[in-house]
Amino acid sequence: MTFWQENFSFIKDVYESRSSKLIELMDKTDKAMAAVLADKMYTSNEFKKVKEVFSGLARNLEQPDTKEWLTVTKDTLLSDRPNEQDEESKKLQALLNRFDEIMPRIDDTKKAVDCLWKAYQFTDELAPYMEFMEDVRSKSCKDIVSNSATETEDHIEKHEKCMDHMDKKRKSVLDQLSKGEKILIDPKSPKFLEGHVNKMKTLWETAQSSATERLRALKENLTAWDRYEKTRDSMSVKLNSADEEFQATHKIFDLSSAGSDYAKRLEDSNVMRKDIESTFGVLKSTNEILSMFTGETKKSQMLDEVKALQTRMTILDRIDQKLQNINEFIKRLKTFNVQLGELEDWNKEGRNRMNELLEPTKPLLPEERVMYTMELQSDIEVHLDKHQKHEDEWDQLKPTEANEQSPESEAYVTRLGEVKSFLSQLLTEVKTEGEKFGEDIKHLADFTSGCKRFEPWIVDAEAKKNAGLKKPRDLEEARLALAENLKWKQDAEKMKAVLDNAHAAAQKMTLHDEPDQKHEHNVKRWEVIELTANDRIEQLQAMVDVWQKQADTAAMVTAAIAANPSESSKEMKLEDLEVHLNSLRQMFIEKQKMMEKMENSDK
C-alpha cells in the first residue's frame, strides 16, 4: 500500500480544507471588490482600509501553487477511484473555473483601486487650495469702507498683497488641476472627481475675477476721489460765474447794441448750461462710484454736497427766463421807440398847423378858422391820450435794476416829457386861440372835440359788438367776462357823458341844427352799444349765479357723501340729497339754455 493510500483520509481532509479556504477567500475577495466599486464616496481613511483589505485578499489568491497543488492532489488521491474522481473533478473544475473568472476581475479592480486612491489623495491635497481660494474670493467680495483716498490706497495695498499671494500660488493650483485632469483621463476615474476638478476650476476663476474686479473698483475709487474733489470745486466756480452772469444780464435801452448783446448772452448761456450740466453729470457719476465704499455718514455728507450744487443749478433756468424777458423787452422797446417817434413827428405837424392858424398863408373864413381850430384841438387831445398809453408802457419798460440806468434810458424819459410838455402847451395855445372866436366858436369847438373823442370809441365798441360774446368755459372765465363787460358799460356811460356835454355846448349856440342831427345819430349808435352791454351783463351775471350755485350745491353733495355716518347731526337725509341732485341737473339744463341764448344773442 502506498503513502497516499495509507493517508487517504488525512490528505483528503487537507485537500477539502484548502478547497474550502480558497472558496472562502474568493467570497471575501468578491465582497472586497464590491466594497471598492461601491457607488459611494469614502473618506480617504475609509478607502485606505478598503484598499488594504482588497490588496491582501488579492495577494493571497494570486499565489501560483494553489491551483497546481489542488489539481495534482486530486489526480493522485483519486487515481484508483474513477467514480469519485469524476465527481471530484467536476467540483474542482467548477472551483478552478471560478478562480479563473475572478482573476481578471481582480486585475480590473486593482486598476480601479489605484485610480480611486489617486483620486482620494487628490481630493485630500485639494482641501488647502480650495480653502485658500475661498478665502481670496471672500476677501474680494466682503464689504469695505473707504472715506478718503488714503484709506483707498491702504485697501489697494492690502489687496495687491493678496493678489501677489495668488500669483505665487498660481503654478501650484494649475499643477494640481493638471494632476486632477490626468486622473480624469483614466476610464476608471470616479464620477465625484470631475465635480471636484470643476469646482476647483470654477473657484479659481471666481477668485481671480473677484480679486481683479475688486482691484479695478478700488483703483477706480482712488481716481474718483481726486476727480470728485476737482469736479466739485469746478462746479462751484462755474456756478459762481453763472451767478455773476445772471447779475450782469440786464435790459439795455440802446437799441443799436441791445440785440447783439442779447444774442451773445444767449449763446454764452447755452454753452454755460451744457458745460455745467456735463460737469454735474461727471460729479454725480463719480459720487455714485465713491458711494460703493463710503460709510453712511460720509455718503450722506457727499450726497448733501451734490444736492446743494444741483439746487444752485436753478440759476441756469433763471438766466434763461431773464433772457426770454429781455428778448420780449427788446421787441416792445422797438415798438415803443417807433410810436414815440411818430408822436414827435406829429408834434412838428401840429406846430405847423398852429402856425398856419396864427399866420395863414391864404385867407380863411371864420367858419374854416373855427373848424381848423376845433380839429387841431381834437387831434391834440387824441395824441395826449396816445401819450398816456406810452407812459403806461414805459412804466413796464423802465429800468428796474441799478445797472439798467443809462443815458439811453434817461433819453426816453426826456423824450416822453418833451412830447407831453409840447402837446400840453400846444393845447393851451389852441384853446386860447379858440376863445377869440366868441362863444359860438367855443361851443362848436367843445362839441366837435366831444365828437372827436366819441368817434374812435364807438368804432371800437361796434367792432366788439359785432365780434359777439365768447362763451365762457368755466366759472372763472364767466367772472372775467362779466368784469370786462361791466368795465365796458362804465366806459359807455363815461362816453355818454362826453356826448351829453358836447350836446349841451352845442345847445348854447345860436344855430345848432347840424350839431343836433349829428348828436342824435351818435346817441342812436351809443344806445345800441348800451343795450348790448346790458344784455351781455345780464346773461353773464345769470350764468355766474347759476355756475356758482351749481358749484356750491356740488360741494354740499360731495361733503354729504364723504361725511362720517356716525356724525348723525351732519348727515344729509336721502330725500335732501335727491333734491340737491335734481337741482344740479336743473341748473345744468339752465346753463345749457343760457349758452344757446348767448350764442344767438348777438346775431
KENUPA-396597 format. One line per 3 residues: number of its first residue (from 1); for each residue x, y, z of C-alpha. Coordinates in steps of 0.5 Angstrom, whole numbers. Each point is the difference from the previous one (the first is absolute). Layout:
! KENUPA-396597
NUM = X/Y/Z  ...
This chain:
! KENUPA-396597
1 = 0/0/0  3/7/-2  0/6/4
4 = -6/3/-3  -4/-6/1  2/0/7
7 = -1/7/2  -6/1/-5  -5/3/5
10 = 5/5/3  2/2/-7  -7/1/-2
13 = -1/4/6  5/4/-1  -2/1/-8
16 = -7/1/2  2/5/5  5/4/-5
19 = -6/0/-5  -5/3/6  5/5/1
22 = 1/2/-7  -8/1/-1  0/4/7
25 = 6/4/-3  -4/1/-6  -6/2/3
28 = 4/5/4  3/3/-6  -7/1/-3
31 = -2/4/6  6/4/0  0/1/-8
34 = -8/2/1  3/5/6  5/3/-4
37 = -5/1/-6  -6/2/4  -4/6/-2
40 = 2/4/6  5/5/2  5/-1/5
43 = 5/4/4  7/-1/-2  1/-4/7
46 = -6/-4/-1  2/-2/-7  7/-2/2
49 = -3/-5/5  -4/-3/-6  6/0/-5
52 = 5/-3/5  -6/-6/1  0/-1/-7
55 = 7/0/-1  1/-5/5  -5/-5/-3
58 = 2/1/-7  8/-2/2  -3/-6/3
61 = -4/-2/-6  6/1/-4  5/-5/3
64 = 1/-4/-6  1/-7/3  -7/0/3
67 = -4/-2/-7  6/-5/-1  0/-4/6
70 = -7/-1/0  0/-3/-7  6/-4/2
73 = -3/-3/7  -7/-1/-3  3/-4/-6
76 = 5/-4/5  -6/-2/5  -5/-2/-5
79 = 4/-4/-5  -2/-6/2  -7/2/2
82 = -3/2/-7  -7/1/3  2/5/5
85 = 5/3/-5  -5/2/-5  -5/3/5
88 = 6/4/4  3/2/-7  -7/4/-1
91 = 0/3/7  8/2/-1  -2/2/-7
94 = -5/5/2  4/3/5  6/1/-5
97 = -5/3/-5  -2/5/6  7/1/1
100 = 2/1/-7  -6/5/0  2/4/6
103 = 7/2/-2  -2/4/-6  -5/4/5
106 = 6/1/5  4/3/-5  -5/5/-2
109 = -2/1/7  8/1/1  0/6/-5
112 = -7/3/3  4/0/7  6/3/-3
115 = -4/6/-4  -5/0/6  6/1/5
118 = 3/5/-4  -7/4/0  -1/0/7
121 = 7/2/1  -1/6/-5  -6/2/4
124 = 4/0/6  5/4/-3  -5/5/-3
127 = -3/2/7  5/5/2  0/3/-7
130 = -8/1/0  1/3/7  5/5/-3
133 = -4/2/-6  -7/0/4  4/5/5
136 = 2/4/-6  -7/0/-3  -3/2/7
139 = 5/6/1  -1/2/-7  -8/1/1
142 = 0/2/7  -3/7/2  6/5/1
145 = -1/7/2  5/6/-3  -2/7/2
148 = 6/3/-4  6/-1/-5  5/-2/6
151 = -5/-6/2  -1/-2/-7  8/0/-1
154 = 0/-5/6  -5/-4/-2  3/-1/-7
157 = 7/-1/3  -3/-6/4  -4/-3/-6
160 = 6/0/-4  4/-4/5  -6/-5/0
163 = 1/0/-8  7/-1/1  -1/-6/4
166 = -5/-2/-5  5/0/-6  5/-3/5
169 = -5/-6/0  -2/0/-7  5/-5/-2
172 = -2/-5/6  -7/1/-2  1/-1/-7
175 = 4/-6/1  -5/-3/5  -5/1/-5
178 = 4/-3/-6  1/-6/5  -7/-1/1
181 = -2/0/-7  6/-5/-2  -4/-5/5
184 = -7/2/-3  3/-3/-7  0/-7/3
187 = -6/-3/-1  0/-3/7  0/7/3
190 = -6/1/5  -6/5/-2  1/4/6
193 = 7/2/-2  -3/4/-6  -4/4/4
196 = 6/2/5  4/2/-6  -5/4/-3
199 = -2/3/7  8/2/1  0/3/-7
202 = -6/4/1  2/2/7  7/2/-3
205 = -3/4/-6  -5/3/5  5/2/5
208 = 4/3/-6  -5/4/-3  -3/2/7
211 = 7/3/2  1/3/-7  -6/3/1
214 = 1/3/7  7/3/-2  -4/3/-6
217 = -5/3/4  5/2/5  4/4/-5
220 = -6/3/-3  -2/2/7  7/3/1
223 = 0/4/-6  -8/2/1  3/3/7
226 = 4/5/-4  -5/1/-5  -6/1/5
229 = 4/6/3  2/3/-6  -6/0/-3
232 = -4/2/6  5/6/0  -1/2/-7
235 = -8/-1/0  1/5/6  4/5/-4
238 = -5/-1/-6  -6/2/4  3/6/2
241 = 2/2/-7  -8/-2/-1  -2/5/6
244 = 4/5/-3  -2/0/-7  -7/0/3
247 = 1/7/3  4/2/-6  -6/-2/-4
250 = -5/6/-1  -4/5/-4  4/4/-5
253 = -4/6/-2  5/2/-6  -4/-4/-6
256 = 7/0/-4  3/-5/5  -6/-3/3
259 = -1/-5/-5  7/-2/-1  1/0/8
262 = -6/-5/1  3/-5/-6  7/0/3
265 = -3/-1/7  -5/-6/-3  6/-3/-3
268 = 4/0/6  -6/-2/5  -1/-7/-5
271 = 8/-1/1  0/1/7  -6/-4/1
274 = 3/-6/-4  6/1/4  -3/0/7
277 = -5/-6/-2  6/-4/-3  5/1/7
280 = -6/-1/4  -1/-7/-3  7/-2/1
283 = -1/3/7  -6/-5/1  3/-6/-3
286 = 7/1/4  -4/0/6  -4/-6/-2
289 = 7/-3/0  2/2/6  -6/-2/4
292 = 1/-7/-1  5/0/5  -1/6/4
295 = -3/0/7  -7/2/2  2/7/3
298 = 5/1/-6  -5/-2/-5  -6/5/3
301 = 5/6/0  2/-1/-7  -7/-1/-2
304 = -2/6/3  6/4/-4  -2/-3/-6
307 = -8/2/1  3/7/2  3/1/-6
310 = -6/-3/-4  -4/5/4  4/6/-3
313 = 0/-2/-7  -7/3/0  4/6/-1
316 = 0/-2/-8  -8/0/0  0/7/3
319 = 5/2/-5  -4/-3/-6  -6/3/3
322 = 3/7/0  3/-1/-7  -7/-1/-2
325 = -3/6/4  6/4/-4  -2/-2/-6
328 = -7/2/1  2/6/2  4/2/-6
331 = -6/-1/-4  -4/4/4  5/5/0
334 = 1/1/-7  -8/1/-1  0/5/6
337 = 6/4/-4  -4/0/-7  -6/2/4
340 = 4/5/4  3/3/-7  -7/0/-3
343 = -2/5/6  6/4/-1  -1/0/-8
346 = -8/2/1  3/6/5  3/3/-6
349 = -6/0/-4  -4/2/6  4/6/1
352 = 0/2/-8  -8/-1/0  0/5/6
355 = 5/5/-3  -5/0/-6  -6/2/4
358 = 4/5/3  3/3/-6  -4/-3/-6
361 = 3/-1/-7  -6/1/-3  -7/4/2
364 = -4/-4/5  -8/0/1  -2/1/7
367 = -3/-7/0  6/-3/-3  4/3/5
370 = -4/-3/6  0/-7/-4  7/0/-1
373 = 1/2/8  -5/-5/2  3/-5/-4
376 = 7/1/3  -2/0/7  -4/-6/-1
379 = 7/-3/-3  4/2/5  -5/-3/5
382 = 1/-6/-3  7/0/0  0/1/7
385 = -4/-6/1  5/-4/-4  6/3/4
388 = -3/-2/6  0/-7/-2  7/1/-2
391 = 1/2/7  -3/-6/3  4/-5/-5
394 = 6/4/3  -2/-2/7  1/-7/-2
397 = 7/1/-4  3/5/4  7/-2/4
400 = -2/-5/6  8/-1/2  5/5/1
403 = 5/-3/-5  -6/2/-5  0/7/1
406 = 4/3/-6  0/6/-5  -5/-3/-5
409 = -5/-2/6  0/7/2  0/3/-7
412 = -7/-4/-1  -3/4/7  3/6/-3
415 = -4/-1/-7  -6/-2/4  0/6/4
418 = 1/5/-6  -5/-3/-4  -5/1/5
421 = 2/7/2  0/1/-7  -7/-2/-1
424 = -3/3/6  3/7/-2  -3/-1/-7
427 = -7/-2/3  0/6/4  2/5/-6
430 = -6/-4/-4  -5/2/6  3/7/1
433 = -1/1/-8  -7/-3/0  -2/5/6
436 = 1/5/-5  -6/-2/-5  -5/1/5
439 = -5/-4/4  -3/-4/-6  7/-2/-3
442 = 2/-2/7  -6/-4/1  0/-3/-7
445 = 8/-2/2  -3/-3/6  -5/-4/-4
448 = 5/-2/-5  5/-2/5  -5/-5/3
451 = -2/-3/-6  7/-1/-2  1/-4/7
454 = -6/-4/-2  1/-2/-7  6/-5/2
457 = -3/-2/6  -7/-2/-4  4/-3/-6
460 = 4/-5/5  -7/-1/4  -3/-2/-6
463 = 5/-5/-2  0/-3/7  -8/-1/-1
466 = 1/-3/-7  5/-5/3  -5/-3/4
469 = 0/-2/7  5/-6/1  -3/-6/4
472 = 4/-1/7  2/-7/1  0/0/8
475 = -2/5/6  7/4/0  -1/2/-8
478 = -7/2/1  2/4/6  6/3/-4
481 = -5/1/-6  -5/4/5  5/4/3
484 = 2/2/-7  -7/2/-3  -1/4/7
487 = 6/4/-2  -3/1/-7  -6/2/3
490 = 4/5/4  4/3/-6  -7/0/-4
493 = -3/4/6  6/5/0  0/1/-8
496 = -8/1/1  2/6/5  5/2/-5
499 = -6/0/-6  -4/4/5  5/5/2
502 = 1/1/-8  -7/1/-1  -1/5/6
505 = 5/4/-3  -3/0/-7  -7/2/3
508 = 4/6/2  1/2/-7  -5/5/-4
511 = -1/-5/-5  1/-8/1  -4/-4/-4
514 = 6/-3/-3  3/-2/6  -7/-2/3
517 = 0/-5/-6  7/-3/1  -2/-1/7
520 = -6/-4/-1  4/-4/-5  5/-1/6
523 = -5/-2/5  -3/-5/-4  7/-3/-1
526 = 1/0/7  -7/-3/2  2/-6/-4
529 = 6/-1/4  -3/1/7  -6/-5/-2
532 = 6/-5/-2  4/1/6  -6/0/5
535 = -3/-6/-4  7/-4/1  1/2/7
538 = -7/-2/2  2/-7/-4  7/-1/3
541 = -3/2/7  -5/-5/0  5/-5/-3
544 = 5/2/6  -6/-1/5  -2/-7/-3
547 = 7/-2/0  2/2/7  -7/-3/3
550 = 2/-7/-4  7/0/3  -3/2/7
553 = -5/-6/-1  5/-5/-3  5/2/6
556 = -6/-1/5  -2/-7/-3  7/-2/0
559 = 1/2/7  -6/-4/2  2/-6/-4
562 = 7/0/3  -3/1/7  1/-5/6
565 = -6/-3/1  1/0/8  -1/7/0
568 = -7/0/-1  -1/7/1  4/2/-6
571 = -3/-6/-4  -5/2/-6  -6/-3/-1
574 = -1/-4/-6  -6/4/-3  4/6/1
577 = 6/-3/-4  -5/-2/-5  -3/8/0
580 = 7/2/-1  2/-5/-6  -7/2/-3
583 = 2/8/1  7/-2/-3  -3/-3/-6
586 = -5/6/-1  6/5/1  4/-4/-6
589 = -6/1/-4  -1/7/1  7/2/-1
592 = 0/-4/-7  -6/4/-2  4/6/2
595 = 6/-2/-4  -5/-1/-6  -3/7/1
598 = 7/3/1  2/-3/-7  -6/3/-3
601 = -1/7/3  5/4/-4  -2/-3/-7
